[in-house]
């Protein structure tokens, strides 16, 4: 095979049964000097790893696609870990900063805002620049966002409930004056409010900026990495390499949940070990070391950014075929101008009109024609563009901006009028709305519904439920490949799976737990008449001057009833048993109706809520896992329907528009809606120095009803 390109050396290729449609280009310095070297002696420092002019010889062999793929898998896993770790800290953040789930949902949605605002610019400008540099800049932004996440722990007042708190202040202290201070009096606020009241929501902008940075920093990883990998390998090798990056990203949430479960075992103020701790990780009011994970992830992401910064603009490409299929290249002497006038300023202008240079090397043939990957069209176009840029060719004509805009609007309107395409996008948005919302609040939901501790809920969510959703996506692709479903068959398949998902969701109503018996909230106080109306105060605690905003539950073991605080139970004495166990005695609300035959100590109450007797956790996890698995199975058929419903020339743009639609309709609003639904089921709000704080008690009945109703509405509509 002979290649004769203007301005490029003529190459004769002798292949052993195969040919490789590639042009070998001599480095510019060799062209100018007219020297003859073998390829093993040619040194191109631009392919070495390093920073600026520092390119050590020890990194000489690291500037290849294999090393880049390993780094890409590492950073993709870290990037996805943020979502899992943040979800595992929802209840901890709510208690630490006295905010509701709606606020957490807004913070989580800021990730999508940062991503959407940056992805268009990054995908266009970054693809024409040094891709590893753009990715490293994104990683540095993510690292800064991670450090910002942990900053409020160190600069704002720590109201952690894991520190020692004297419960003597919460006892029922009878007084002639039921109210010692009128409304608005400074003495009515806790002593700590003088220090923390100035904070308000000052931490909220910090969290929002942190999420914006993490979202914006994620866009180069998600958009530039797959094409960059595809540029440096044959199309037959690109799919498994890109799939390995996605597989690493799928493991990210699992690692994030596991990291959250581990750090939640340690108190938030672990650095102040001189403080005595009276709580354990199993206590509902426990606040773990939520900030530690963000610092750790920030450090790891920063290291990943430094690693990516050292990669060159162009990597050492893999051979274009199997090593067994080699060929011999011989570069012979040809005129470089070949009829084209080269100016003095032209970099490729040689010293003489001819160059006598011979290179002999073994290369491999590209079998792209034997395997067509999903990236094949994209790959060929990218390679052609890359070659034309390297050859310093000018385009034949410049694009007309007006005609380009007209073509763009024409394609957009044609896709909008495509009913099948729009319905497929809406269905994908529906499924992702469910997945994103559950992934954001699943640990919190398990804590509220089944009264399990934070570490256990994170392990269940990250180790079992979320991976099953990712496994479902893989199974969906295998089903498509096995049964060769066409568009109509895929639509029917999706409808059947949606009916199964709807059945699983409806079963949530029967797999939930019953509300615990909480005096004044779910059950009446002893000796009160029905009908029952929620009221935290009663005749037995009228003169106690209880703090209506404080949630410090105590359990009366004999009647299995929880009281909001020792004060609302009417308890007047507190004792320490065996050095740590606390007991409250002389509780007026318990004395009024307790039968001494129920227990040897009928009047004793202990800190914490009474145990919830519920055995439906395992069935619920099984059904929820099945529903998320089926939701994952649907994704590939819906993607196929999307691709088959548009013209071949519009597929790339249709996929891009689909991602925008899904981001706006699912990823962006889902955390906010789920947070609002959870807050709607709250029955006891804490107050933080004059403002509404976090939810202390969620009515399980309303939570199941609201969640099931919302999910059924979403599934039935699509």
C-alpha positions as CSV (number, residue, x, y, z in Angstrom):
1,X,0.0,0.0,0.0
2,X,1.3,3.5,-0.9
3,X,0.3,6.7,0.8
4,X,1.0,10.0,-1.1
5,X,-0.3,13.0,0.8
6,X,0.8,16.6,0.0
7,X,3.2,17.8,2.6
8,X,3.7,14.3,4.1
9,X,6.3,11.7,3.4
10,X,5.5,9.0,1.0
11,X,5.1,5.7,2.8
12,X,5.2,2.2,1.4
13,X,3.5,-0.4,3.6
14,X,4.2,-4.1,3.3
15,X,1.8,-6.2,5.3
16,X,1.6,-9.8,6.1
17,X,-1.9,-10.4,5.0
18,X,-3.3,-7.2,6.5
19,X,-3.0,-3.5,5.8
20,X,-3.3,-0.6,8.2
21,X,-4.7,2.7,6.9
22,X,-2.5,4.9,9.0
23,X,0.1,7.5,8.0
24,X,3.3,7.7,9.9
25,X,4.6,11.2,10.4
26,X,8.2,12.1,11.1
27,X,8.8,14.5,14.1
28,X,9.4,18.0,12.9
29,X,13.0,18.1,14.3
30,X,13.9,15.1,12.2
31,X,12.3,16.6,9.1
32,X,14.4,19.8,9.5
33,X,17.6,18.0,10.2
34,X,17.2,15.4,7.5
35,X,18.6,12.6,9.6
36,X,17.9,8.9,9.4
37,X,17.0,7.0,12.5
38,X,15.0,3.9,13.4
39,X,11.9,4.4,15.4
40,X,13.5,3.0,18.5
41,X,15.9,5.9,18.5
42,X,13.4,8.6,17.9
43,X,12.6,10.5,21.1
44,X,9.4,12.5,21.3
45,X,9.3,14.2,24.7
46,X,5.7,15.4,24.1
47,X,4.5,11.9,24.7
48,X,6.2,11.7,28.1
49,X,4.3,12.2,31.4
50,X,5.3,15.3,33.5
51,X,4.4,18.8,34.3
52,X,5.6,21.6,32.0
53,X,9.3,20.9,31.2
54,X,9.7,18.4,34.1
55,X,9.3,15.0,32.4
56,X,11.4,12.5,34.3
57,X,12.6,9.3,32.6
58,X,11.0,7.1,35.2
59,X,7.6,8.2,33.8
60,X,8.6,7.6,30.1
61,X,6.5,4.4,29.8
62,X,3.5,5.9,31.6
63,X,2.2,8.1,28.9
64,X,0.1,5.4,27.3
65,X,-3.6,4.6,27.1
66,X,-3.4,1.8,29.7
67,X,-2.1,4.1,32.4
68,X,-4.6,6.7,31.4
69,X,-7.4,4.2,31.6
70,X,-6.3,3.1,35.1
71,X,-6.3,6.8,36.2
72,X,-9.7,7.3,34.6
73,X,-11.2,4.4,36.5
74,X,-9.7,5.7,39.7
75,X,-11.2,9.2,39.3
76,X,-14.5,7.9,38.0
77,X,-14.9,5.8,41.1
78,X,-14.1,8.8,43.3
79,X,-16.4,11.1,41.5
80,X,-19.3,8.7,41.9
81,X,-18.4,8.1,45.6
82,X,-19.6,11.6,46.4
83,X,-23.3,10.8,45.7
84,X,-23.2,7.7,47.9
85,X,-21.4,9.4,50.8
86,X,-23.6,12.5,50.8
87,X,-26.7,10.3,50.8
88,X,-25.4,8.4,53.8
89,X,-25.0,11.6,55.8
90,X,-28.5,13.1,55.2
91,X,-29.9,12.6,58.8
92,X,-26.6,13.5,60.3
93,X,-26.5,16.8,58.4
94,X,-30.1,17.5,59.3
95,X,-29.5,17.1,63.0
96,X,-26.1,18.8,63.0
97,X,-27.4,22.0,61.2
98,X,-31.1,21.8,62.1
99,X,-32.4,21.7,58.6
100,X,-35.2,19.7,56.9
101,X,-35.1,17.2,54.1
102,X,-36.3,19.8,51.6
103,X,-33.1,21.9,52.2
104,X,-31.0,18.7,51.7
105,X,-32.8,18.1,48.5
106,X,-32.0,21.6,47.3
107,X,-28.4,21.1,48.2
108,X,-28.2,17.8,46.3
109,X,-29.9,19.4,43.2
110,X,-27.1,22.0,43.0
111,X,-24.8,19.2,41.7
112,X,-27.0,19.0,38.6
113,X,-27.0,22.8,38.3
114,X,-23.2,22.9,38.3
115,X,-23.0,20.1,35.8
116,X,-25.6,21.5,33.4
117,X,-24.1,25.0,33.5
118,X,-20.6,23.7,32.6
119,X,-21.1,20.7,30.4
120,X,-21.7,22.5,27.2
121,X,-18.7,24.8,27.5
122,X,-16.4,22.0,28.7
123,X,-17.5,19.4,26.1
124,X,-16.8,21.9,23.3
125,X,-13.7,23.7,24.4
126,X,-12.2,20.9,26.3
127,X,-12.4,18.5,23.4
128,X,-10.3,20.8,21.3
129,X,-7.7,21.3,24.0
130,X,-5.5,19.2,26.2
131,X,-8.1,16.7,27.6
132,X,-6.0,15.5,30.6
133,X,-5.5,19.1,31.7
134,X,-9.2,19.9,31.5
135,X,-10.0,16.7,33.5
136,X,-7.4,17.7,36.2
137,X,-8.9,21.2,36.5
138,X,-12.3,19.6,37.1
139,X,-10.8,17.3,39.7
140,X,-9.2,20.3,41.5
141,X,-12.7,22.0,41.5
142,X,-14.2,18.8,43.0
143,X,-11.5,18.7,45.6
144,X,-12.2,22.3,46.6
145,X,-15.9,21.5,46.8
146,X,-15.2,18.5,49.1
147,X,-13.1,20.6,51.4
148,X,-15.9,23.3,51.4
149,X,-18.3,20.6,52.5
150,X,-16.3,20.0,55.7
151,X,-15.6,23.6,56.4
152,X,-18.8,24.4,58.4
153,X,-17.9,21.8,61.0
154,X,-14.9,23.9,62.0
155,X,-16.1,27.4,61.6
156,X,-19.7,27.3,62.9
157,X,-21.0,26.6,66.4
158,X,-21.0,22.9,67.2
159,X,-24.4,21.9,68.6
160,X,-23.5,18.2,68.4
161,X,-25.7,16.1,70.7
162,X,-23.0,13.6,71.1
163,X,-21.3,15.8,73.6
164,X,-22.3,15.7,77.3
165,X,-25.6,17.3,78.0
166,X,-27.1,17.5,81.5
167,X,-30.6,16.2,81.4
168,X,-31.3,17.8,84.8
169,X,-32.4,20.9,82.9
170,X,-35.1,18.8,81.2
171,X,-36.8,17.6,84.4
172,X,-40.2,18.7,85.5
173,X,-39.5,21.7,87.8
174,X,-42.8,22.8,89.4
175,X,-43.2,26.5,89.9
176,X,-45.9,28.9,90.9
177,X,-45.4,30.7,87.6
178,X,-45.8,28.4,84.7
179,X,-44.0,30.8,82.5
180,X,-41.1,32.7,83.9
181,X,-40.5,34.7,80.8
182,X,-42.8,36.3,78.3
183,X,-42.6,35.8,74.6
184,X,-39.6,37.5,73.1
185,X,-37.6,37.5,76.3
186,X,-33.9,36.5,75.8
187,X,-34.1,34.2,78.8
188,X,-36.5,32.0,76.8
189,X,-33.8,30.9,74.4
190,X,-31.2,28.2,75.3
191,X,-27.9,29.7,76.4
192,X,-26.1,28.5,73.3
193,X,-28.4,30.6,71.1
194,X,-26.5,33.7,71.9
195,X,-23.5,32.2,70.1
196,X,-25.3,30.3,67.3
197,X,-28.3,32.6,66.5
198,X,-26.1,34.7,64.3
199,X,-25.4,31.7,62.2
200,X,-28.9,31.1,60.9
201,X,-28.5,29.6,57.5
202,X,-24.9,31.0,57.0
203,X,-23.7,27.4,56.3
204,X,-26.1,26.9,53.4
205,X,-24.2,29.0,50.8
206,X,-21.1,27.0,51.7
207,X,-22.9,23.7,50.9
208,X,-24.4,25.1,47.7
209,X,-21.1,26.4,46.4
210,X,-19.5,23.1,47.3
211,X,-22.1,21.1,45.3
212,X,-21.8,23.5,42.4
213,X,-18.0,23.0,42.3
214,X,-18.4,19.2,42.5
215,X,-21.0,19.2,39.8
216,X,-19.0,21.5,37.5
217,X,-15.9,19.5,38.2
218,X,-17.6,16.3,37.2
219,X,-18.4,17.4,33.7
220,X,-14.9,16.9,32.2
221,X,-14.7,13.4,33.6
222,X,-18.1,12.3,32.3
223,X,-17.9,14.0,28.9
224,X,-14.2,14.1,27.8
225,X,-12.8,10.8,29.1
226,X,-14.8,8.4,26.8
227,X,-14.0,10.2,23.5
228,X,-10.3,10.7,24.6
229,X,-10.0,6.9,25.2
230,X,-11.7,6.2,21.9
231,X,-9.2,8.5,20.1
232,X,-6.2,6.5,21.1
233,X,-7.4,2.9,20.4
234,X,-9.0,1.0,17.6
235,X,-12.7,1.0,17.6
236,X,-12.8,-2.7,18.5
237,X,-10.9,-2.0,21.7
238,X,-12.8,1.1,22.7
239,X,-16.0,-0.4,24.1
240,X,-14.4,-2.7,26.7
241,X,-12.2,0.2,27.9
242,X,-15.0,2.6,28.2
243,X,-17.2,-0.1,29.8
244,X,-14.4,-0.6,32.4
245,X,-14.6,3.2,33.3
246,X,-18.4,2.9,33.7
247,X,-18.0,-0.2,35.8
248,X,-15.6,1.7,38.1
249,X,-18.1,4.6,38.3
250,X,-20.8,2.1,39.3
251,X,-18.7,1.0,42.2
252,X,-18.4,4.6,43.4
253,X,-21.7,4.8,45.3
254,X,-21.0,1.5,47.0
255,X,-17.7,2.8,48.3
256,X,-19.3,6.1,49.4
257,X,-22.0,4.3,51.4
258,X,-19.4,2.1,53.0
259,X,-17.2,5.0,53.9
260,X,-20.2,6.8,55.4
261,X,-21.2,3.7,57.5
262,X,-17.6,3.5,58.8
263,X,-17.3,7.2,59.8
264,X,-20.7,7.4,61.4
265,X,-19.4,5.1,64.2
266,X,-17.3,7.9,65.5
267,X,-18.6,11.1,67.1
268,X,-18.6,14.4,65.1
269,X,-16.3,16.1,67.7
270,X,-13.9,13.2,67.8
271,X,-11.0,15.7,67.7
272,X,-12.1,16.9,71.2
273,X,-11.7,13.7,73.0
274,X,-11.6,15.5,76.4
275,X,-15.4,15.7,76.2
276,X,-17.4,12.8,77.8
277,X,-19.8,11.1,75.4
278,X,-23.1,9.8,76.8
279,X,-24.4,8.4,73.5
280,X,-23.6,5.5,71.2
281,X,-23.9,5.2,67.4
282,X,-27.2,3.3,67.9
283,X,-28.8,6.4,69.5
284,X,-31.2,8.3,67.2
285,X,-29.6,11.5,68.2
286,X,-26.1,10.4,67.5
287,X,-24.1,12.7,65.1
288,X,-21.2,10.9,63.5
289,X,-18.0,12.3,62.0
290,X,-19.7,13.4,58.8
291,X,-17.0,15.8,57.8
292,X,-14.2,13.2,57.7
293,X,-15.3,11.6,54.5
294,X,-15.4,14.8,52.6
295,X,-11.8,15.6,53.6
296,X,-10.7,12.1,52.7
297,X,-12.4,12.2,49.3
298,X,-11.1,15.7,48.7
299,X,-7.5,14.5,49.3
300,X,-7.9,11.5,47.0
301,X,-9.5,13.6,44.2
302,X,-6.7,16.2,44.5
303,X,-4.1,13.4,44.1
304,X,-6.1,12.2,41.0
305,X,-6.0,15.7,39.6
306,X,-2.2,15.8,40.0
307,X,-1.9,12.4,38.2
308,X,-4.1,13.5,35.3
309,X,-2.2,16.8,35.0
310,X,1.0,14.8,34.2
311,X,-0.5,13.1,31.1
312,X,0.4,14.6,27.8
313,X,-2.0,16.0,25.2
314,X,-1.5,13.0,23.0
315,X,-0.9,9.5,24.4
316,X,1.3,6.7,23.0
317,X,-1.3,4.9,21.0
318,X,-1.9,1.2,21.0
319,X,-1.0,-0.8,17.9
320,X,-3.9,-0.7,15.4
321,X,-4.3,-4.5,15.4
322,X,-3.1,-7.8,16.9
323,X,0.6,-8.0,17.4
324,X,0.8,-11.2,15.3
325,X,-0.3,-9.2,12.2
326,X,2.7,-7.0,11.6
327,X,3.8,-4.9,8.7
328,X,6.8,-3.1,7.5
329,X,6.9,0.6,6.8
330,X,9.5,2.1,4.6
331,X,9.8,5.9,4.1
332,X,11.4,6.9,0.9
333,X,12.6,10.2,-0.5
334,X,9.9,12.4,-1.9
335,X,9.6,16.1,-2.6
336,X,7.8,17.7,0.2
337,X,6.3,20.6,-1.7
338,X,4.9,18.3,-4.4
339,X,3.5,21.2,-6.3
340,X,2.4,23.1,-3.2
341,X,4.2,26.4,-2.3
342,X,5.6,26.4,1.3
343,X,6.4,29.8,2.8
344,X,9.5,30.5,4.9
345,X,7.3,30.5,8.0
346,X,5.8,27.1,7.3
347,X,7.0,24.7,10.1
348,X,7.2,21.8,7.8
349,X,9.5,23.6,5.3
350,X,12.7,21.4,5.0
351,X,16.2,22.7,4.6
352,X,16.4,21.0,1.2
353,X,13.8,19.9,-1.3
354,X,14.3,16.3,-0.5
355,X,14.8,14.2,2.7
356,X,16.5,10.9,2.6
357,X,15.1,9.2,5.7
358,X,14.4,5.5,6.2
359,X,12.4,4.2,9.0
360,X,11.8,0.5,9.6
361,X,9.4,-0.7,12.2
362,X,6.7,-3.3,12.9
363,X,3.2,-2.0,13.3
364,X,-0.1,-3.6,13.3
365,X,-3.2,-3.5,11.2
366,X,-6.6,-2.1,12.3
367,X,-9.5,-4.4,12.0
368,X,-12.1,-1.8,12.5
369,X,-14.1,-3.1,9.7
370,X,-14.6,-6.5,11.4
371,X,-16.2,-5.0,14.5
372,X,-18.6,-2.1,14.6
373,X,-18.9,-0.7,18.1
374,X,-21.4,1.8,19.4
375,X,-18.6,4.3,19.1
376,X,-17.6,3.4,15.5
377,X,-19.1,6.3,13.7
378,X,-18.0,8.7,16.4
379,X,-14.5,7.1,16.4
380,X,-14.0,7.4,12.7
381,X,-15.1,11.0,12.6
382,X,-12.9,11.9,15.6
383,X,-9.9,10.2,14.1
384,X,-10.4,11.9,10.8
385,X,-10.7,15.3,12.5
386,X,-7.6,14.5,14.6
387,X,-5.5,13.7,11.5
388,X,-6.6,16.7,9.6
389,X,-5.7,18.9,12.6
390,X,-2.3,17.2,12.8
391,X,-1.6,17.7,9.1
392,X,-2.3,21.4,9.4
393,X,-5.0,21.2,6.7
394,X,-7.4,24.1,6.4
395,X,-11.1,23.2,5.9
396,X,-12.3,23.7,2.4
397,X,-15.0,26.2,3.4
398,X,-16.0,27.8,6.7
399,X,-19.3,26.9,8.1
400,X,-22.0,29.5,7.7
401,X,-23.3,30.4,11.2
402,X,-26.8,31.2,10.0
403,X,-27.2,28.0,8.1
404,X,-25.8,26.1,11.1
405,X,-28.3,27.7,13.4
406,X,-31.1,26.9,11.0
407,X,-30.1,23.3,10.8
408,X,-29.9,23.1,14.6
409,X,-33.4,24.5,15.1
410,X,-34.7,22.2,12.4
411,X,-33.3,19.1,14.1
412,X,-34.6,20.2,17.5
413,X,-38.1,20.8,16.2
414,X,-38.1,17.5,14.4
415,X,-37.2,15.7,17.6
416,X,-39.8,17.5,19.6
417,X,-42.5,16.5,17.1
418,X,-41.3,12.9,17.3
419,X,-43.9,11.4,19.7
420,X,-42.1,8.1,20.2
421,X,-38.8,9.9,21.0
422,X,-40.4,12.3,23.4
423,X,-42.3,9.5,25.2
424,X,-39.1,7.4,25.5
425,X,-37.4,10.5,27.0
426,X,-40.2,11.0,29.5
427,X,-40.3,7.3,30.4
428,X,-36.5,7.4,31.1
429,X,-37.0,10.6,33.1
430,X,-39.7,8.8,35.1
431,X,-37.4,5.8,35.9
432,X,-34.5,8.1,36.8
433,X,-36.7,10.3,39.0
434,X,-37.5,7.2,41.1
435,X,-33.9,6.0,41.2
436,X,-32.3,9.4,42.0
437,X,-34.8,10.2,44.7
438,X,-34.4,6.8,46.4
439,X,-30.6,7.0,46.1
440,X,-30.6,10.4,47.8
441,X,-32.9,9.5,50.8
442,X,-32.8,5.8,51.0
443,X,-30.7,5.6,54.2
444,X,-32.9,8.2,55.9
445,X,-36.0,6.3,54.8
446,X,-34.7,3.1,56.4
447,X,-33.8,4.9,59.6
448,X,-37.3,6.5,59.9
449,X,-39.3,3.5,58.8
450,X,-37.5,0.7,60.7
451,X,-35.6,2.6,63.4
452,X,-32.2,1.1,62.5
453,X,-29.0,3.0,63.1
454,X,-27.3,5.2,60.5
455,X,-24.4,2.8,59.8
456,X,-26.8,-0.1,59.2
457,X,-29.0,1.9,56.9
458,X,-25.9,3.0,54.8
459,X,-24.6,-0.6,54.6
460,X,-28.0,-1.9,53.4
461,X,-28.4,0.9,50.8
462,X,-24.9,0.9,49.5
463,X,-24.1,-2.8,49.8
464,X,-27.3,-4.3,48.5
465,X,-30.0,-2.1,47.0
466,X,-28.0,0.4,44.9
467,X,-25.7,-2.3,43.3
468,X,-28.8,-4.2,42.2
469,X,-29.9,-1.3,40.2
470,X,-26.6,-1.1,38.4
471,X,-26.8,-4.9,37.8
472,X,-30.2,-4.5,36.3
473,X,-28.8,-2.2,33.6
474,X,-26.4,-4.9,32.6
475,X,-29.1,-7.5,32.5
476,X,-31.3,-5.3,30.4
477,X,-28.5,-5.1,27.8
478,X,-28.1,-8.8,27.8
479,X,-31.8,-9.4,27.3
480,X,-31.8,-7.0,24.3
481,X,-28.8,-8.9,22.8
482,X,-30.3,-12.3,23.5
483,X,-33.8,-11.8,22.1
484,X,-33.0,-9.1,19.5
485,X,-36.0,-7.0,20.5
486,X,-37.1,-4.5,17.9
487,X,-38.8,-1.2,18.8
488,X,-42.3,-2.6,19.3
489,X,-41.0,-5.5,21.3
490,X,-38.9,-3.2,23.5
491,X,-41.9,-1.0,24.2
492,X,-44.0,-4.0,25.2
493,X,-41.2,-5.2,27.4
494,X,-41.0,-1.9,29.1
495,X,-44.8,-1.8,29.7
496,X,-44.7,-5.3,31.4
497,X,-41.8,-4.3,33.6
498,X,-43.5,-1.1,34.6
499,X,-46.6,-3.1,35.7
500,X,-44.3,-5.2,37.9
501,X,-42.6,-2.1,39.3
502,X,-46.1,-0.7,40.1
503,X,-47.0,-3.9,42.0
504,X,-43.8,-3.7,44.0
505,X,-44.5,-0.1,44.9
506,X,-48.0,-0.8,46.0
507,X,-46.7,-3.5,48.4
508,X,-44.8,-0.9,50.3
509,X,-48.0,0.1,52.1
510,X,-48.2,-3.4,53.6
511,X,-44.5,-3.8,54.4
512,X,-44.0,-0.7,56.5
513,X,-44.1,-0.6,60.3
514,X,-46.7,0.8,62.6
515,X,-46.1,4.1,64.4
516,X,-44.4,3.8,67.8
517,X,-46.5,4.8,70.8
518,X,-45.5,8.4,71.5
519,X,-47.6,10.2,74.1
520,X,-49.2,13.3,72.6
521,X,-48.3,12.5,69.0
522,X,-49.5,9.0,68.1
523,X,-51.3,7.9,71.3
524,X,-53.1,10.0,74.0
525,X,-51.5,10.6,77.4
526,X,-52.6,8.2,80.1
527,X,-56.1,8.6,81.4
528,X,-57.0,11.1,78.6
529,X,-60.3,10.7,76.8
530,X,-60.8,10.0,73.1
531,X,-61.2,11.1,70.4
532,X,-57.4,11.7,70.3
533,X,-56.0,14.9,68.9
534,X,-52.2,15.4,68.8
535,X,-51.1,17.7,71.7
536,X,-47.7,17.5,73.3
537,X,-49.0,19.0,76.6
538,X,-51.3,17.4,79.2
539,X,-52.6,18.0,82.6
540,X,-49.9,15.8,84.1
541,X,-47.1,18.2,82.9
542,X,-48.9,21.5,82.8
543,X,-46.9,23.1,85.5
544,X,-43.5,21.8,84.4
545,X,-42.6,24.7,82.0
546,X,-41.3,22.2,79.4
547,X,-39.3,23.3,76.3
548,X,-41.7,22.5,73.5
549,X,-38.9,22.6,70.9
550,X,-36.6,20.0,72.6
551,X,-36.7,16.3,71.5
552,X,-35.1,14.2,74.2
553,X,-37.3,11.0,74.2
554,X,-37.6,8.7,77.2
555,X,-39.2,5.3,77.3
556,X,-41.5,3.9,79.9
557,X,-40.6,0.2,79.7
558,X,-43.7,-1.1,81.5
559,X,-46.2,0.4,79.1
560,X,-43.9,0.6,76.0
561,X,-44.7,4.3,75.6
562,X,-42.3,7.0,74.5
563,X,-42.5,10.5,75.9
564,X,-41.0,13.5,74.1
565,X,-38.8,14.4,77.0
566,X,-38.4,13.7,80.8
567,X,-40.2,17.0,81.4
568,X,-43.3,15.9,79.3
569,X,-43.3,12.6,81.2
570,X,-43.5,14.6,84.4
571,X,-40.3,13.2,85.8
572,X,-38.8,15.0,88.8
573,X,-35.7,13.0,89.6
574,X,-32.8,11.6,87.7
575,X,-30.4,8.8,88.8
576,X,-27.2,7.3,87.5
577,X,-27.2,3.5,87.7
578,X,-23.9,1.6,87.4
579,X,-22.1,4.7,86.4
580,X,-23.7,5.2,83.0
581,X,-27.4,4.0,82.8
582,X,-29.8,6.8,83.6
583,X,-33.2,6.4,85.1
584,X,-35.9,8.9,85.7
585,X,-38.2,8.6,88.7
586,X,-41.4,10.2,90.1
587,X,-42.8,10.7,86.6
588,X,-46.3,12.1,87.0
589,X,-47.7,11.1,83.6
590,X,-46.6,7.5,84.2
591,X,-48.0,7.4,87.7
592,X,-51.5,8.3,86.7
593,X,-52.2,5.0,85.0
594,X,-49.5,2.5,85.6
595,X,-50.5,-0.8,87.1
596,X,-47.8,-2.0,89.6
597,X,-48.4,-5.5,88.4
598,X,-46.9,-4.8,85.0
599,X,-43.4,-4.6,86.2
600,X,-41.2,-4.7,89.3
601,X,-40.4,-1.0,88.6
602,X,-43.5,0.4,87.0
603,X,-42.6,4.1,87.3
604,X,-39.1,3.9,85.8
605,X,-38.3,5.6,82.4
606,X,-35.0,5.5,80.6
607,X,-33.5,7.8,77.9
608,X,-34.3,7.0,74.3
609,X,-37.3,5.8,72.3
610,X,-38.9,2.5,73.1
611,X,-37.9,-0.4,70.8
612,X,-40.0,-0.7,67.6
613,X,-41.4,-4.2,67.2
614,X,-41.3,-4.6,63.5
615,X,-40.2,-7.7,61.4
616,X,-40.8,-6.4,57.9
617,X,-37.3,-5.0,57.2
618,X,-36.1,-8.0,55.2
619,X,-39.3,-8.3,53.0
620,X,-39.2,-4.6,52.4
621,X,-35.5,-4.7,51.3
622,X,-36.2,-7.7,49.0
623,X,-39.1,-5.9,47.3
624,X,-37.3,-2.6,47.0
625,X,-34.3,-4.3,45.6
626,X,-36.5,-6.1,43.1
627,X,-38.2,-2.9,42.0
628,X,-34.8,-1.0,41.6
629,X,-33.4,-4.0,39.7
630,X,-36.4,-3.9,37.3
631,X,-36.0,-0.2,37.0
632,X,-32.4,-0.8,35.9
633,X,-33.4,-3.4,33.4
634,X,-35.7,-0.9,31.6
635,X,-32.9,1.6,30.9
636,X,-31.3,-0.2,27.9
637,X,-34.6,-1.0,26.1
638,X,-35.6,2.6,26.5
639,X,-32.3,3.7,25.2
640,X,-32.7,1.4,22.2
641,X,-36.2,2.8,21.6
642,X,-34.8,6.3,21.6
643,X,-32.1,5.4,19.1
644,X,-34.5,3.6,16.8
645,X,-37.1,6.4,16.8
646,X,-34.8,9.0,15.1
647,X,-32.9,9.2,11.8
648,X,-29.4,7.8,11.8
649,X,-27.9,11.2,11.2
650,X,-29.7,12.6,14.3
651,X,-28.8,9.8,16.8
652,X,-25.8,11.7,18.4
653,X,-27.8,14.9,18.8
654,X,-30.9,12.9,20.0
655,X,-28.8,11.3,22.8
656,X,-27.5,14.6,23.9
657,X,-30.9,16.2,24.0
658,X,-32.2,13.2,25.9
659,X,-29.5,13.7,28.6
660,X,-30.6,17.3,28.9
661,X,-34.3,16.4,29.2
662,X,-33.5,13.7,31.8
663,X,-31.3,16.1,33.8
664,X,-34.0,18.8,33.9
665,X,-37.0,16.5,34.5
666,X,-35.5,13.9,36.8
667,X,-32.0,14.6,38.3
668,X,-32.7,18.2,39.1
669,X,-36.2,18.1,40.8
670,X,-36.1,14.6,42.2
671,X,-34.2,15.3,45.4
672,X,-36.3,18.4,46.1
673,X,-39.6,16.5,45.6
674,X,-38.5,13.6,47.8
675,X,-37.3,15.9,50.5
676,X,-40.6,17.8,50.5
677,X,-42.6,14.6,50.7
678,X,-40.6,13.4,53.7
679,X,-41.0,16.7,55.4
680,X,-44.7,16.6,54.8
681,X,-45.0,13.5,57.0
682,X,-43.1,15.2,59.9
683,X,-45.1,15.5,63.2
684,X,-42.5,17.2,65.5
685,X,-40.1,19.9,64.3
686,X,-37.3,21.1,66.4
687,X,-36.7,24.8,66.6
688,X,-33.2,26.2,66.4
689,X,-33.0,29.6,68.1
690,X,-36.2,31.0,66.7
691,X,-36.2,29.2,63.3
692,X,-37.6,25.8,62.2
693,X,-34.9,23.1,62.5
694,X,-34.9,19.4,61.6
695,X,-37.6,16.9,61.9
696,X,-37.5,14.8,65.1
697,X,-40.4,12.5,64.4
698,X,-41.9,11.4,61.1
699,X,-45.4,9.8,61.1
700,X,-44.7,6.4,59.4
701,X,-48.3,6.1,58.2
702,X,-48.3,9.3,56.3
703,X,-44.8,8.7,55.1
704,X,-45.8,5.4,53.5
705,X,-49.0,6.9,52.1
706,X,-47.2,9.9,50.6
707,X,-44.3,8.0,49.1
708,X,-46.4,5.2,47.7
709,X,-48.9,7.7,46.2
710,X,-46.2,9.8,44.6
711,X,-44.5,6.8,43.1
712,X,-47.7,5.3,41.8
713,X,-48.7,8.6,40.2
714,X,-45.3,8.8,38.4
715,X,-45.4,5.2,37.2
716,X,-49.1,5.3,36.1
717,X,-48.6,8.5,34.1
718,X,-45.9,7.0,32.0
